[in-house]
Amino acid sequence: MAIIWAAAGISGNIGAPEPSVRSGCLRCPLEQRAGLKYCGACGNLLRPRCERKQVTVLFADVSGFTALSEQLDPEQVSEIMQRTFDIVLAAVHEHDGTVNQFLGDGVMALFGDVPGEHHACRALSAALAVRERLEEVRREVRRSYGLEFQVRMAINTGPVVVGTIGDSLRIDFTATGYTTSTASQLLHIAEPGQIVLTGRTRELATGRYDFEELGEMPLTESLDTVEVYALTRETMKYVQSGDLAAV
């Protein structure tokens, strides 16, 4: 899975008066002066290029996508993936999340602070909804083509740097940092059809879900280890936000 790791930052000389930065206005390609809140051309509120936030990150990835692509026509693969993306997109939005990157055979979604449930709970519930709804797709792929179709998911909670990357011709919205990197690397641990998460996310959703402890596992791209759990089911449909720990 290809993942965009670099986020654009402020350009110009640090400490210089009114340094110029790339516009935070998606409508106007003109450069704006640092410190302005509104676009000087159209009056739109300027969005900061980078911002530190506490979020829950979810990665979903099709297991065995290469084998699927080799044995089916491109049109058949495209139809399966479109159905998959539609299901993921709907489940994420229903739980107040944002799909911010489509990554070839996978999806990256972010869940931030909104009134009500904690974003860790909303991400876990969204993942369970995705797994349940994709069961019909899995059965159809097996019945029609004799192939196994599974999606694995990985979830982590913590600080990220959220911002836009690119220029006025192409602007993407992404999140970077250790939290995102850890969630991405957990996909290498997850079995097909499995939802894995870190101990941090589990702490924030304790009492509402059932988990299987998988133990301490090394991350694939560093020397760090992380406490990993598998999400099995949801035991409660609603938890008062005051009962949940704050990030």
Stockholm file with secondary structure:
# STOCKHOLM 1.0

chainA/1-247         MAIIWAAAGISGNIGAPEPSVRSGCLRCPLEQRAGLKYCGACGNLLRPRCERKQVTVLFADVSGFTALSEQLDPEQVSEIMQRTFDIVLAAVHEHDGTVNQFLGDGVMALFGDVPGEHHACRALSAALAVRERLEEVRREVRRSYGLEFQVRMAINTGPVVVGTIGDSLRIDFTATGYTTSTASQLLHIAEPGQIVLTGRTRELATGRYDFEELGEMPLTESLDTVEVYALTRETMKYVQSGDLAAV
#=GR chainA/1-247 SS CCCCCCCCCCCSCTTSSSCEECCCCSSCCSCEETTCSBCTTTCCBCCCSEEEEEEEEEEEEEETHHHHHHHSCHHHHHHHHHHHHHHHHHHHHHTTCEEEEECSSEEEEEECCCSSSCHHHHHHHHHHHHHHHHHHHHHHHHHHHSCCCEEEEEEEEEEEEEEEEEETTEEEEEEESHHHHHHHHHTTTCCTTCEEEEHHHHHHTTTTEEEEEEEEEECTTSSCEEEEEEEEEESCSCCCGGGSCCC
#=GC SS_cons         CCCCCCCCCCCSCTTSSSCEECCCCSSCCSCEETTCSBCTTTCCBCCCSEEEEEEEEEEEEEETHHHHHHHSCHHHHHHHHHHHHHHHHHHHHHTTCEEEEECSSEEEEEECCCSSSCHHHHHHHHHHHHHHHHHHHHHHHHHHHSCCCEEEEEEEEEEEEEEEEEETTEEEEEEESHHHHHHHHHTTTCCTTCEEEEHHHHHHTTTTEEEEEEEEEECTTSSCEEEEEEEEEESCSCCCGGGSCCC
//
